[in-house]
Amino acid sequence: MMSSKFSKLSRRQMIQLAAAGIAAPTTLALTGCSTTGRKGAGEVVVIGGGFGGAAAAKYLKRYNPELNVTLIEPQKEYITCPGSNWVIGGFHEMKQITHNYNASRRNGVNVVHEFVDSVDPAKQTIKLASGKTLSYDRLVMSPGIDFKWDVHEGVDSNTEKHLPHAYKAGDQTLLLRDQLQSMKQGGTFAMVAPPNPFRCPPGPYERVGTVAHYLKQNNPTAKILILDQKNAFSKQGLFQEGWRNHYGQMIEWVASQDGGKVHSLDVKNKTINADYGKVKADVINYIPPQKAGKLAFATGLTNESGYCPVNQQTFESTIHKNIHVIGDACIAGPMPKSGHSATSQARTCAANIVLAMAGREPISAKNVNTCYSLVTPDYAISVAAIYDFQDGKIVSVEGAGGVSPMGATPDVRKMEAIYTQGWYNSIADEVWG
């Protein structure tokens, strides 16, 4: 048996779970036995300090302040992918999308800035690059994405130094921005958009809009070519309406079936070989096909899809017990791989860990996702969805959420642009505040 301080959930904690959007049943008892067999408050380790990991650490402490929660994140500052397209487009600064972990520490989380060398699911231990070993009762992993460098001939992991993907924000963001700003007048910006599934489905197309915004002001005779590895994309009609309204014929999108399929790249000569033909570009934004982060593979959490199967009620791995996977790396039904999805999953996951460690049954929660995209700094479109847990899986709630209307007035689009910044500030404060 565990000590009572570990095995009980107070009424205040249950109210917190409900207030956070976790649908805790009113009949849930407040006492019970722990399932860990360890003494003390219980050790939960979170790996990854992005939207999913930082939020999970915060909510674990909020739902049960007596848990010992450790957040492992090698970087002392986290630069978000949401907002990075605005930096590339030249109307935001990097500091506006950069966050630290001071609030995590104030919230009682032990923050460790080190790389993880390995995870041993059998021993429930984590080895850090420094050689130190941590033990856990429960582990939350939010390892993000990695790239498949073996799909297109001529590219490897060094390609990003020359043809930036900018799909991990930071140095890549600045490299692509600088290449854009150095483009010759009348030049070509070519994007290779990835196949599904990948991080932030509207991300490449928002980027096209922000790049076009920069070019319209500074290089108005330049062209943008999108060679897409799929035949449709998120919010397609809304994006294309916005592109036409603001950028005329500057942007050409080519579906995979219409010539967009890429076969190889000549990195040195900035040339793409596709069904479309041979494309010589001044800047190539090559966004590779994606998979779960390296640590997920090293820990044996992935399946043949390249992502991590989980119990979609609790986000516990279906491969390794007591390890939960959230965010871009997990398979979460129709939920997109986005910062908002990761944050929502973090709340659900944290609540069910607290319940499990108190010996209680898991609960089902309604997860949410919202995605705003800027076409110009004053023109935005959005999509929102609500997800339920039914018959063992996450499903979309029919009739909930929705997308921006086609043909909306400039005032409506401008208001959505204001909402976009408000959404970013709100979720950043939730995760890192």
C-alpha positions in Angstrom: 0.0 0.0 0.0 1.1 3.6 -0.6 0.9 6.4 1.9 -2.5 8.1 2.1 -1.1 11.4 0.6 -0.3 9.5 -2.6 -3.3 7.3 -2.9 -6.0 9.9 -2.3 -7.4 12.5 -4.6 -8.9 15.4 -2.7 -12.2 16.9 -3.7 -10.3 20.1 -4.7 -8.2 18.0 -7.1 -11.3 16.4 -8.6 -12.8 19.8 -9.2 -9.6 20.9 -10.9 -9.9 17.9 -13.2 -13.4 18.8 -14.1 -12.6 22.5 -14.5 -9.8 21.6 -17.0 -12.4 20.0 -19.3 -11.8 16.5 -18.0 -15.2 14.8 -17.8 -14.7 13.1 -14.4 -17.8 11.1 -13.4 -19.5 12.3 -10.2 -19.5 8.8 -8.7 -15.7 8.6 -8.7 -14.4 7.6 -5.3 -11.7 9.8 -3.8 -9.5 7.1 -2.2 -7.8 4.0 -3.4 -4.6 2.0 -3.6 -1.7 2.9 -5.8 -0.6 0.5 -8.4 3.1 1.3 -8.4 4.3 -0.4 -5.3 6.7 2.4 -4.5 6.8 4.5 -1.4 6.4 8.3 -1.4 4.4 10.6 -3.6 5.3 8.8 -6.9 7.7 9.7 -9.7 6.5 10.9 -13.1 9.0 11.9 -15.7 8.1 13.9 -18.8 10.5 13.9 -21.8 10.1 16.8 -24.2 9.4 20.4 -23.4 7.1 21.3 -26.3 3.4 21.9 -26.3 2.7 18.3 -25.1 5.4 17.8 -22.6 5.5 21.1 -20.9 1.7 21.1 -20.6 1.7 17.5 -19.2 4.2 18.4 -16.5 2.1 21.5 -15.6 -1.1 19.6 -15.3 0.3 16.6 -13.5 1.4 19.0 -10.7 -1.9 20.9 -10.8 -4.0 17.7 -10.6 -1.8 16.2 -7.8 0.7 18.7 -6.3 2.3 15.9 -4.3 3.6 14.1 -7.3 7.3 14.4 -8.0 7.3 15.6 -11.6 10.5 15.9 -13.7 10.6 17.5 -17.1 13.6 16.6 -19.3 14.2 19.1 -22.1 17.7 19.7 -23.5 17.1 23.2 -24.6 16.7 26.0 -22.1 14.4 27.9 -24.5 11.7 26.5 -26.7 10.9 28.0 -30.1 7.5 27.2 -31.3 6.7 26.0 -34.8 3.4 27.9 -34.6 4.3 31.4 -35.4 7.6 30.5 -37.1 6.0 31.1 -40.6 5.4 34.7 -39.4 9.2 35.0 -38.7 10.0 33.7 -42.2 7.5 36.2 -43.7 9.3 39.0 -41.9 6.5 40.4 -39.7 7.5 38.7 -36.4 10.7 38.4 -34.5 12.1 35.1 -33.1 11.9 36.4 -29.5 8.1 36.5 -29.9 7.9 32.8 -30.3 10.6 31.8 -27.8 9.7 30.6 -24.3 11.5 29.4 -21.2 10.8 27.0 -18.3 10.8 29.5 -15.4 7.1 29.1 -14.9 7.4 25.3 -14.9 9.9 25.6 -12.0 7.5 28.0 -10.2 4.8 25.4 -10.6 6.9 22.8 -8.8 8.3 20.9 -11.7 11.9 19.8 -11.6 13.3 20.9 -15.0 16.4 19.1 -16.2 18.2 20.4 -19.3 19.9 17.3 -20.6 19.6 14.9 -23.5 18.2 11.5 -22.9 20.5 8.7 -23.9 18.1 5.8 -23.5 14.9 4.6 -21.8 14.6 1.1 -20.3 10.9 0.2 -20.2 11.5 -3.0 -18.3 13.4 -1.4 -15.5 11.4 1.9 -15.8 14.6 3.9 -15.9 16.0 6.8 -18.0 19.6 7.3 -18.7 20.8 10.8 -19.4 23.7 11.8 -21.6 25.5 12.9 -18.4 25.4 9.3 -17.2 22.8 10.0 -14.5 19.9 7.5 -14.2 16.3 8.5 -13.2 13.5 6.1 -12.2 9.9 6.5 -12.9 6.5 5.1 -12.0 5.0 6.7 -15.1 6.7 8.2 -18.1 5.2 10.7 -20.5 7.0 11.1 -23.8 6.4 13.9 -26.2 9.3 13.3 -28.6 7.9 15.2 -31.6 8.9 14.3 -35.2 11.8 13.2 -37.2 12.4 13.1 -40.9 12.6 10.3 -43.5 15.6 11.1 -45.6 15.5 8.0 -47.8 12.4 8.7 -49.8 13.8 11.0 -52.5 17.1 10.3 -54.2 19.8 12.9 -53.7 18.9 14.0 -50.1 20.1 13.0 -46.7 20.2 14.6 -43.2 22.8 17.1 -44.5 20.3 18.5 -47.0 18.7 20.7 -44.4 21.8 22.8 -44.2 21.3 23.8 -47.8 17.6 23.3 -48.5 16.0 24.1 -45.2 12.7 22.4 -44.1 12.2 24.9 -41.3 9.8 22.3 -39.7 11.7 22.4 -36.4 11.7 26.0 -35.4 15.0 27.8 -34.6 18.1 27.9 -36.8 16.1 26.4 -39.7 13.6 29.2 -39.5 16.3 31.8 -39.8 18.1 30.0 -42.6 14.9 29.9 -44.7 14.1 33.5 -43.9 17.6 34.6 -44.9 17.5 32.6 -48.1 14.1 34.2 -49.0 15.4 37.7 -48.4 18.5 37.0 -50.5 16.5 35.7 -53.5 17.2 37.5 -56.8 14.5 39.6 -58.3 12.1 37.6 -60.3 13.4 34.3 -58.9 11.6 31.1 -58.0 10.7 29.8 -54.5 9.9 26.1 -54.7 8.4 24.1 -51.9 8.2 20.3 -51.7 5.2 19.7 -49.5 5.2 16.3 -47.6 2.8 13.4 -47.8 0.4 12.6 -44.9 0.7 12.3 -42.0 2.9 15.2 -40.9 3.2 17.9 -38.3 0.7 20.8 -38.7 -1.3 19.9 -41.9 -2.0 23.6 -42.8 1.6 24.6 -42.0 3.2 24.5 -45.5 0.3 26.5 -47.0 0.3 29.2 -44.3 4.1 29.4 -45.1 3.3 29.9 -48.8 1.1 32.9 -47.8 3.7 34.5 -45.5 6.4 34.0 -48.2 4.2 35.5 -50.8 3.5 38.5 -48.5 7.2 39.1 -48.2 7.8 38.7 -52.0 4.8 41.0 -52.9 6.5 43.8 -50.9 10.1 43.1 -51.8 10.3 40.9 -55.0 6.9 41.3 -56.7 7.9 39.5 -60.0 9.1 36.3 -58.1 7.1 33.1 -58.4 6.2 30.4 -55.8 5.8 26.7 -57.0 4.4 24.1 -54.7 5.1 20.5 -55.7 2.8 18.5 -53.4 3.2 14.9 -52.5 -0.5 14.5 -52.0 -3.6 15.5 -54.0 -5.4 17.7 -51.5 -4.5 19.7 -48.3 -6.1 21.2 -45.2 -8.3 24.2 -45.7 -7.4 24.1 -49.4 -10.3 26.1 -50.8 -9.8 28.8 -48.2 -6.1 29.1 -48.8 -6.5 29.2 -52.6 -9.1 31.9 -52.3 -6.8 34.0 -50.1 -3.9 33.4 -52.5 -5.9 34.6 -55.5 -7.3 37.6 -53.7 -3.9 38.8 -52.4 -1.2 37.4 -54.7 -2.8 36.9 -58.1 -0.9 34.5 -60.2 2.3 34.4 -58.0 1.5 31.0 -56.5 1.2 27.7 -58.5 0.1 24.6 -56.6 0.7 21.2 -58.3 -1.0 18.1 -56.9 0.9 14.8 -56.9 -1.4 13.3 -59.5 -0.9 16.4 -61.8 2.9 16.4 -61.7 3.8 17.3 -58.2 5.3 13.9 -57.4 9.1 14.4 -56.7 11.6 11.7 -57.7 15.0 13.3 -56.8 16.8 16.5 -55.9 20.1 17.9 -56.9 21.0 19.8 -53.7 24.1 21.5 -55.0 22.4 22.9 -58.1 19.0 23.5 -56.4 17.1 21.4 -58.9 14.1 19.2 -58.4 13.2 16.3 -60.7 9.4 15.7 -60.6 6.7 14.5 -62.9 6.1 18.2 -63.5 9.6 18.3 -65.1 13.0 19.6 -64.0 12.6 22.7 -61.7 15.6 25.0 -61.1 14.8 27.2 -58.1 16.6 30.0 -56.2 15.2 28.8 -52.9 14.0 25.3 -52.2 11.9 24.6 -49.1 12.2 20.8 -48.9 9.9 19.5 -46.2 10.6 15.7 -45.9 8.2 12.9 -45.2 7.9 12.5 -41.4 7.8 10.0 -38.6 8.0 9.9 -34.8 11.0 11.3 -33.1 14.2 9.3 -32.7 13.7 8.5 -29.1 10.4 6.9 -29.8 12.1 4.5 -32.2 15.0 3.8 -29.8 12.5 3.0 -27.0 10.6 0.6 -29.3 7.3 2.6 -29.1 6.6 2.7 -32.9 4.8 0.4 -35.3 5.0 -0.1 -39.0 3.4 3.4 -39.5 6.5 5.1 -38.0 4.3 6.5 -35.2 3.4 5.3 -31.7 0.2 3.3 -31.1 -1.5 4.3 -27.8 -4.6 3.6 -25.8 -6.5 6.5 -27.1 -8.3 7.0 -23.8 -5.2 7.4 -21.6 -2.4 7.8 -24.2 -0.6 4.9 -22.6 1.6 3.0 -25.1 0.1 -0.3 -26.3 3.6 -1.6 -26.6 5.2 -0.6 -23.3 3.3 -0.4 -20.0 3.5 2.8 -17.9 4.8 4.9 -20.9 2.4 7.5 -22.3 3.0 9.1 -25.7 1.4 12.4 -26.7 1.7 15.0 -29.4 3.0 14.6 -32.9 4.5 11.2 -32.3 1.3 9.4 -31.3 -1.5 7.9 -33.3 -4.6 9.7 -32.0 -7.3 8.9 -34.6 -8.5 11.9 -36.5 -6.7 14.4 -34.3 -4.1 16.3 -36.4 -0.5 16.6 -35.3 -0.6 20.1 -34.0 0.4 22.1 -30.9 -3.2 22.5 -29.8 -3.8 18.8 -30.1 -0.7 18.0 -28.1 -1.8 20.4 -25.3 -5.3 18.9 -25.2 -3.8 15.4 -25.1 -1.5 16.5 -22.3 -4.5 17.4 -20.1 -6.2 14.1 -20.8 -3.1 12.1 -20.2 -2.1 13.9 -17.0 -5.6 13.4 -15.5 -5.6 9.7 -16.3 -2.0 9.2 -14.8 -3.1 10.9 -11.6 -6.2 8.7 -11.5 -4.2 5.5 -12.3 -1.6 6.3 -9.6 -4.5 6.6 -7.1 -5.8 3.2 -8.2 -8.8 4.7 -10.0 -10.4 3.8 -13.3 -9.6 6.0 -16.4 -12.0 8.6 -17.6 -12.8 9.8 -21.1 -12.3 13.3 -22.1 -13.3 15.5 -25.0 -10.1 16.6 -26.8 -10.0 19.7 -28.9 -8.0 21.2 -31.7 -7.9 24.7 -33.2 -5.7 25.9 -36.0 -5.4 29.5 -37.3 -3.5 30.3 -40.4 -2.4 33.7 -41.7 -2.6 34.3 -45.5 -1.4 37.9 -44.8 -0.8 39.6 -41.5 -4.4 40.9 -41.6 -6.1 37.9 -43.3 -6.6 34.6 -41.5 -8.6 31.4 -41.8 -9.2 28.7 -39.2 -10.5 25.2 -38.4 -11.7 23.8 -35.1 -12.8 20.3 -34.0 -13.9 18.5 -30.9 -13.1 14.8 -30.4 -14.8 12.2 -28.1 -13.7 8.7 -27.0 -16.1 6.0 -28.2 -15.8 2.3 -28.7 -12.1 2.3 -27.8 -11.0 5.1 -30.0 -10.9 8.9 -30.6 -13.7 10.1 -32.9 -14.7 13.4 -34.3 -17.9 14.9 -32.8 -20.2 15.4 -35.7 -21.5 18.9 -36.1 -18.9 20.4 -33.6 -16.2 22.8 -34.7 -16.0 23.9 -38.3 -14.0 26.0 -40.7 -14.0 29.6 -41.7 -16.6 30.5 -44.4 -15.7 30.9 -48.0 -16.2 34.3 -49.4 -16.0 36.1 -46.1 -15.5 39.9 -46.0 -12.1 41.5 -45.4 -13.4 42.6 -41.9 -14.1 38.9 -41.0 -10.7 37.8 -42.2 -9.0 40.7 -40.3 -10.9 39.7 -37.1 -9.7 36.1 -37.5 -6.1 37.5 -37.8 -6.6 39.2 -34.5 -7.9 35.9 -33.1 -4.9 34.2 -34.4 -2.5 36.2 -32.3 -4.9 35.9 -29.3 -4.9 32.1 -29.7 -1.1 32.0 -29.9 -0.7 34.1 -26.8 -3.3 32.1 -24.9 -1.9 28.7 -25.6 1.7 29.8 -25.0 0.7 31.1 -21.6 -1.2 27.8 -20.9 1.9 25.7 -21.7 4.8 27.9 -20.5 3.1 30.3 -18.2 
